[in-house]
Amino acid sequence: MAPDFTLKSTAGEEYNFSKMIEESGDDWQLIVFFRGSWCPACMKELKEFEEEKKYFDRQQIRLTTVTYDDREKLENMVEEHGFTFPVLVDENLDFLRAYDVHFHGEDAPYEDHGTHGEPAYFLVDNEGKLLYQQRQTSPFGRPHPKELRKIIQYISKNLKQKSE
C-alpha cells in the first residue's frame, strides 16, 4: 500500500492522499516528485505533463506533482506556465521520507543545486496499492509522460487480463 500523506498545494488547498483515493472512485493516482522550479529538465517535463493531461484524464489517471521547494517560487511557476495539475509542497520532507525519494543533501558526493529530492514516480490504483514506482538518484534517466503512458497501458492491460 502507498503511504498516506497530507500536503498543501500552491493554491493553499490541503491534499490528504487517503481522502484523494476515497473520493477518486475508479481513478488511479500518478504522483510525480520533481526537483524544483529551478530545474530546467523538470520544467520541460512538467510542460509535457500539461500537454498530456487530457490523455491522463481520459484514462482516469489523476496527476499530482510534489516537490521540496520554496512555496512562492512554486506559485509563480504554476502561474507562469498555467499548470492545471496540483503542485504540492513538501516543506518538511514528509512525502520524501515516506516514499523513500532520494534526497540530495549537503553531504552528497557532488554539487548539484543544493538540497533537494530527485525525480520519482508512483502509480497507485483506486485502492491505494502501489502499481509502479521509479526513483532516480540524479536528474537523468527519468520516464517522461509518453513513456509513462506506455507503462500505464501495460499495467492496465495485464491487470484486466488477470481479472478475467
N, C-alpha and C positions, 0 to 999 in steps of 0.2 A: 504494500500500500504506500502511496505517496504521502510524505509527511504533511501535516497541516501547517498553515502559516496565516498570519494576518499582517498585511502591509497597507500603507496608504498610497494612493495613486497621485500623480502630479496634479490631478484635478481636486485632490483633497478627499476623495472617497475612500472608505475603508474596504479592503478586499479580504475576506476570510475564505480560504481555499475550500474547506469542507462545506461552507454555505454555497460557494460557487458550484460545487459538484451537485449538491442537493437541488439547486434551482435550475441546473442546466438540462434537466431531462435526459435525453439520449446523447447530448453533445459530449464530445471529448475536449480535453484541455491541452493546448500546446503552450508550454511555458518556456520562454526563451530568456536566458540570463545573458545580458550583454555587458561589455566592459565599461562603457560610459559615453556620455555625449561628446567627449573629446576624441573618440576613436574613429578615424575615417573609415576603417573596414566595417565597424558596427553601423555607422550611418548609412553606408551603401547597402548593407544587409537589411536594416530596418526599412529603408525605402523600398527594397524588393518585397519585403513582407507586406507593406502597404499596397503595393501593386498586385500582390497575390491574395489579398484579404478576401475578396469576393469568392475566390475559389475555396478558401478555407471555410468561409461562412456556408457555402453550398454543401460542403462535406460535413457540416455540423462540427467543425473544429473551432473552438474559441481560443483565439490567440491572446496571450498576455505576456508582456515583457517585464523583466525585473533587472534592476541594476543597483550598484552601490555608487552613488554619485550625488553631487550637490543638487538639491531639490530645485532651486531657482534655475540652474543651468538646464535641468531636465524640462522644466516648464517652458523655457524658451525654445528648447529643441522641439518639443511637441508642437508648439505654436508655429515655429518657423517651417516645419516640414508637413504640418497638417496630419500628423499621425492620428488615426481613429481607433487604434487598439489601446488598451490600458498600459500605461507605463508605471510600474510600481517601484517605490523607493525603499531599498533595503538598508536603511540608515544604521541599524545595529548589527548588521550581518547575520540576522536570524535565518533568512532564507538560505544564504550562502552556506551556513553551517549545517542546517537541516538537510540540504540536498547535496552536501559534500562537494560544492563548487570549488574548484581550485582557486586559492587565494594567493595573489602576488603581493606579498608584504615587503617590508623593508629588508628582511633577511633573504630575499630572493637572490639567486646566483647571478642575475643580470639586471641591469637598469631598464625599466620599461614603464614610464609614465607614473611612477609612484604606486601607491596602494590601490588595488582593485581586484575584482574577481575576473576570471577568464570565462570565455563563452561556454554555455551549457544549454542543453535542450532536453526537455522532458515531455513525453506524450502520455497522457493519463486518460483512462477510459471513464465512462459515466458512473462507475462505482468507486473510483479513486485508485484503481490499480495502475501501476506504472507499466506501460507497454513498451516504451522506448526511452533510452537516455543516452546522451553523449556529452561527455565533459572534456573540455580542452585544457591543456596546460600552457597554451600560448594562443595568440590570435589567429593562427593559421590552421587550415585543415577542417574548418567547420562546415557542416552541411548547410547549404543555402536553401532558400524556400522551395525551389524546383526539386531539389534532391529530397527534401522533407516530404514533398507531395508523393514522390515515389515510395518512400518508406511507409507513409500512411496508407497508401493504396495496397502495398504488400501486406501490411499487418491486417488491414480490414478484410482483404480477400481471404487470408489464411484463417482468421477468426470466424468468418462466415462459413467457410468450408468445414471447419472443426465443429461448428454447432449444428450442421446439417446431418 
